[in-house]
Amino acid sequence: MGEPEDAGAGTVATDLPGTGQEPVRTDEPAAGEDRPAGGEEDALLVLTAALLTPAQFPGALGDDFPEACGRLRLPPLPHGYGLILGQDGTGARWTVVVDDVSLVAVAIASWDCGMEYELTPAPRAIVATLPGWPLALAVAAPGVPAPHDPDLSGDPEAPEILRPPSVSGWGPAQRRLGADEISRQWSTWRAEFTEGEESGAEEGAAEGGERAGKGTTAGDRTEPVTEKEARTEGGARAADGDGDGDGDGDGDGDGDGDGGRVTSIPENAGAFVAPGSEPTAASVRAALAEARAYLDAPPPPGRIRSAFASEEARLLRVDGPGWSLVARTDDMAFVLLDAVPGEVIPVERGPRLPALLAGLDALAARS
């Protein structure tokens, strides 16, 4: 949700800080007119774009819309922004912020469909031109030097250069990026979990059914999941309630828990693969308790986002301090935790999860 799309088409006329040039259009000048000085250098070659709205924004930027805007030093206006990332004629990285969100959305949709679209916003739509990129890109504009930070040493009032979050270790940005990846590849992750459950069931049958807390699904048990059981060899168990870890997940009972097997993020997720300690059911219960608390005290805009999944279901992305959740309203959920590097914790659908997801969807910013 909200990740940038590679483009490679379009140019933007900008007033780049430190160049002293007025905005220059990058199309051919009218008959009888000369091209303004500095035009080639100031024109931005568009590489990609992303939306920055309450309903869609790159997870790397924050847990919610105001936090994401804060990273770019922008006020969290309700309609949001479009972000255009590219290079100038010297190869320097720049991010152009525009208030024409619809234009950027159309460009992204066109690129998603494999269509060409020249993203060239009007100068009046440009809100800010910021040095650097807030997101990591693996593409570069042809015919210009390799991407690099602009040299603003001669401008004492130049803004801080934007840089993507570090991927050298697991942290909030990596956790959110992992959740974004799951939301984009929901079917793949869901199928992998199903295959893992079937494989576990076959192994259990071969062992004579003596699983004793190893890989047991929610439907196999009625007692609460304990921290000790969460650390058994078969992987961690996670309840879909929101309690204090001592019972049914609603904070005051001792009924049933609903759980799921731990799945490591696969190698194709790159930086998200990291070793870590076994998560506990109590850790996931705490995250789900915070999610349920949103129903009584709605969080900042963008902390709960809802996207189309099917005619009868929505795909949810929910974030909180130290945790991220991805879920389909008609299915199960996956949880990622700062405290558990590189692990995805499935939460199987039980009696309480549907109501929680429905409540969150009712509060969500929708795209």
C-alpha positions in Angstrom: 0.0 0.0 0.0 1.4 3.2 -1.1 4.8 2.0 -2.2 6.4 3.9 -5.1 6.0 2.7 -8.7 8.9 2.7 -11.1 8.1 5.0 -14.0 10.9 6.3 -16.1 8.6 8.7 -17.9 8.0 12.4 -17.5 9.8 15.5 -16.4 9.1 18.1 -13.8 9.9 21.8 -14.0 11.2 22.8 -10.6 13.0 25.6 -8.8 15.8 23.6 -7.3 17.2 25.1 -4.1 20.6 26.7 -4.5 20.4 27.0 -8.3 18.9 30.5 -8.3 16.7 29.6 -11.3 13.0 30.2 -11.7 10.9 27.1 -12.6 11.7 26.0 -16.1 9.3 24.0 -18.3 11.0 20.9 -19.7 9.0 20.7 -22.9 10.2 22.5 -26.0 9.9 26.3 -25.9 7.3 28.0 -28.0 8.3 29.2 -31.5 10.6 32.3 -31.3 11.5 31.7 -27.7 14.9 30.6 -26.3 15.3 27.9 -23.8 15.9 29.5 -20.4 19.4 29.2 -19.0 19.9 26.2 -16.6 16.8 24.5 -18.0 18.5 21.2 -18.8 20.2 21.1 -15.3 17.0 22.1 -13.4 14.6 19.7 -15.2 13.8 16.7 -13.1 13.8 13.3 -14.8 11.0 11.3 -13.2 12.0 7.9 -11.9 9.0 7.0 -9.7 6.1 8.4 -7.7 4.2 7.6 -4.6 1.1 8.8 -2.8 1.3 10.4 0.7 -2.3 10.4 1.9 -4.0 9.1 5.0 -5.1 6.0 3.0 -1.9 5.4 1.1 1.7 6.2 2.0 5.0 4.2 2.0 5.3 2.3 5.3 9.0 3.3 5.5 7.9 6.8 6.4 6.0 6.2 9.6 3.3 4.4 11.6 0.7 7.0 10.5 0.0 9.8 8.1 1.2 12.7 10.4 4.4 10.9 11.2 5.1 10.2 7.5 4.4 13.9 6.6 6.8 14.9 9.5 9.7 13.0 7.9 9.3 15.3 4.9 8.7 18.3 7.0 5.2 18.7 5.6 1.9 19.6 7.4 -0.5 16.6 7.4 -3.1 18.2 5.2 -6.2 16.0 4.9 -6.0 15.6 1.1 -2.4 14.6 1.2 0.3 14.9 -1.4 1.9 13.2 -4.3 5.7 12.5 -4.2 7.7 12.5 -7.4 11.3 11.1 -7.1 13.8 11.8 -9.8 17.2 13.2 -10.8 18.3 16.5 -12.2 20.6 17.0 -15.1 23.7 16.4 -12.9 22.3 13.2 -11.5 21.4 14.6 -8.1 18.4 13.1 -6.2 15.4 15.3 -5.6 11.9 14.7 -4.3 9.1 17.0 -5.7 6.0 17.3 -3.5 2.8 18.2 -5.3 -0.7 18.8 -4.1 -2.3 17.4 -7.3 -2.8 13.9 -5.8 -5.2 12.8 -8.6 -2.5 13.4 -11.2 0.0 11.3 -9.3 -2.6 8.6 -8.7 -3.4 8.4 -12.4 0.2 8.1 -13.3 0.8 5.3 -10.8 -2.3 3.4 -12.1 -1.2 3.8 -15.7 2.3 2.4 -14.8 0.7 -0.5 -13.0 -1.1 -1.4 -16.2 2.0 -1.2 -18.2 1.0 2.0 -19.9 3.2 5.1 -20.5 2.3 8.2 -18.7 4.3 11.4 -18.7 4.0 12.8 -15.2 4.5 16.5 -15.6 2.6 18.5 -12.9 1.9 22.2 -13.4 4.4 24.5 -11.6 1.5 25.8 -9.4 0.9 22.3 -8.1 4.5 22.0 -6.7 4.4 22.4 -2.9 8.1 21.8 -2.2 11.3 20.5 -3.8 13.3 18.6 -1.3 16.9 17.3 -1.8 17.4 13.6 -1.6 15.0 10.6 -1.7 13.1 9.4 1.4 12.8 6.0 -0.2 15.4 3.6 -1.6 15.3 3.2 -5.4 17.1 0.7 -7.5 16.7 2.7 -10.8 18.5 5.6 -12.3 17.8 8.1 -15.1 19.5 7.3 -18.4 22.0 9.8 -19.8 22.9 11.5 -16.5 25.5 10.7 -13.8 24.7 8.1 -11.2 22.3 9.1 -8.4 23.9 11.2 -5.7 23.0 13.7 -3.0 23.0 17.3 -4.3 25.7 19.6 -3.1 24.1 22.2 -1.0 27.2 23.3 0.9 26.9 26.8 -0.4 23.4 27.3 0.9 23.2 27.9 4.7 19.5 27.7 4.6 19.2 24.5 2.6 16.9 21.8 4.0 18.3 18.6 5.4 18.8 16.0 2.7 16.2 13.2 2.7 17.5 9.7 2.9 15.8 6.3 3.1 15.8 4.4 6.4 18.7 2.1 7.0 18.2 -1.6 6.2 21.3 -2.7 8.1 19.2 -4.0 11.0 15.6 -4.7 12.0 13.6 -1.8 13.3 10.3 0.0 12.9 10.9 0.9 9.2 11.9 -2.6 8.3 8.9 -4.0 10.2 6.5 -1.7 8.3 8.2 -2.5 5.0 7.7 -6.2 5.7 4.0 -5.6 6.4 3.7 -3.6 3.2 5.2 -6.5 1.3 2.7 -8.9 2.8 -0.2 -6.6 1.9 1.0 -6.5 -1.7 1.6 -10.3 -1.8 -1.3 -11.4 0.4 -2.2 -14.4 -1.8 1.4 -15.7 -1.8 1.8 -15.4 2.0 -1.6 -16.9 2.6 -0.8 -19.9 0.4 2.6 -20.4 2.1 0.9 -20.4 5.5 -1.7 -23.0 4.3 1.0 -25.2 2.9 3.0 -25.0 6.1 -0.1 -26.0 8.1 -0.8 -29.0 5.9 2.9 -30.0 6.1 2.7 -29.8 9.9 -0.5 -31.8 10.0 1.1 -34.6 7.9 4.2 -34.6 10.1 1.9 -34.8 13.2 0.0 -37.7 11.8 3.2 -39.5 11.0 4.3 -39.1 14.6 1.1 -40.7 15.8 -0.7 -37.5 16.5 1.5 -36.7 19.6 2.0 -33.0 19.0 1.6 -31.7 22.5 1.5 -28.1 21.7 3.6 -28.3 18.6 1.9 -26.7 15.6 -1.5 -27.0 17.1 -4.2 -24.8 15.5 -6.8 -22.8 17.2 -9.5 -25.3 16.5 -7.5 -28.1 18.2 -7.5 -26.5 21.7 -9.8 -24.8 24.2 -7.4 -23.8 26.9 -5.5 -20.5 26.8 -2.1 -20.2 25.2 0.7 -19.8 27.7 4.1 -18.2 27.2 5.7 -21.6 27.9 3.7 -23.2 25.1 4.6 -20.3 22.9 8.2 -21.3 23.1 7.7 -25.0 22.2 9.6 -26.4 19.2 6.6 -26.1 16.8 6.7 -22.3 16.8 4.9 -19.6 18.7 1.1 -19.5 19.3 -0.8 -16.2 19.1 -4.2 -15.4 20.3 -6.6 -13.3 18.4 -8.0 -11.6 21.5 -6.6 -8.5 23.1 -6.1 -9.4 26.7 -3.2 -9.3 29.1 -1.9 -12.7 28.1 -3.6 -14.7 30.8 -6.6 -16.1 29.1 -9.2 -15.5 26.4 -7.7 -12.4 25.0 -10.4 -10.0 26.2 -8.5 -8.9 29.2 -10.5 -10.6 32.0 -11.2 -14.2 31.1 -9.7 -17.7 30.9 -11.3 -19.1 27.8 -10.0 -20.0 24.4 -7.1 -18.6 22.5 -6.6 -18.6 18.7 -3.1 -19.1 17.3 -0.8 -19.5 14.4 2.5 -20.9 13.5 5.6 -18.6 13.1 6.8 -18.2 9.6 10.1 -16.6 8.7 10.1 -14.0 5.9 11.4 -15.7 2.8 14.7 -14.8 1.2 13.0 -12.9 -1.7 12.0 -10.3 0.9 15.7 -9.4 1.1 16.5 -7.2 4.1 13.5 -8.6 6.0 15.3 -11.9 6.7 16.9 -11.7 10.1 17.4 -14.1 13.0 15.5 -13.4 16.2 14.2 -14.9 19.4 10.9 -16.8 19.4 7.9 -14.5 19.8 5.5 -15.2 22.6 1.7 -15.4 22.5 1.7 -12.6 25.1 3.6 -10.3 22.7 1.0 -10.7 20.0 -1.9 -10.4 22.5 -0.4 -7.1 23.6 -0.3 -5.8 20.0 -3.9 -7.0 19.4 -5.0 -5.4 22.6 -3.6 -2.0 21.4 -5.4 -2.6 18.1 -8.7 -3.2 19.9 -8.1 -0.1 21.9 -8.3 1.9 18.7 -12.0 1.1 18.6 -12.5 3.2 21.7 -9.9 5.9 21.0 -9.3 6.3 17.3 -5.6 6.7 16.4 -4.0 9.4 14.2 -5.1 9.3 10.5 -3.4 6.6 8.5 -2.6 4.2 11.4 -5.5 2.1 10.1 -5.8 1.7 6.3 -8.2 -0.3 4.2 -7.8 -1.3 0.6 -10.0 -3.3 -1.8 -9.4 -7.1 -1.6 -12.6 -8.5 -3.2 -16.3 -7.6 -3.5 -16.9 -8.8 0.0 -13.6 -8.2 1.8 -11.0 -5.5 2.5 -7.3 -5.7 3.2 -6.3 -3.9 6.4 -2.9 -2.4 7.3 -2.7 -1.4 11.0 0.3 -0.1 12.8 1.2 0.8 16.4 4.2 1.3 18.6 6.4 -1.7 17.9 4.0 -3.7 15.8 2.3 -4.0 12.4 -0.8 -6.0 11.4 -1.9 -7.1 7.9 -5.3 -8.8 7.6 -8.2 -9.6 5.3 -11.6 -8.9 6.8 -12.8 -12.3 5.7 -9.7 -14.2 6.7 -6.8 -14.3 9.1 -4.1 -11.8 10.1 -0.3 -11.6 10.2 1.6 -9.6 12.9 5.2 -8.3 12.8 6.9 -7.1 15.9 10.0 -4.9 16.4 11.0 -7.2 19.2 11.0 -10.3 16.9 13.3 -9.5 14.0 12.4 -11.0 10.6 9.4 -13.1 11.8 5.8 -13.1 10.6 3.3 -14.4 13.2 0.0 -15.7 11.7 -3.1 -15.2 13.8 -5.8 -17.6 12.7 -9.4 -16.6 12.5 -11.3 -17.3 15.7 -14.4 -16.1 17.4 -13.1 -12.6 18.2 -10.9 -11.7 15.2 -13.8 -11.0 12.8 -15.3 -8.4 15.0 -12.0 -6.8 15.6 -11.2 -6.5 11.9 -14.7 -5.2 11.1 -14.3 -2.5 13.8 -10.9 -1.5 12.5 -12.2 -1.4 8.9 -15.0 1.0 10.0 -12.4 3.4 11.3 -9.9 3.1 8.5 -8.8 5.6 5.8 -10.0 3.8 2.6 -8.4 3.6 -0.8 
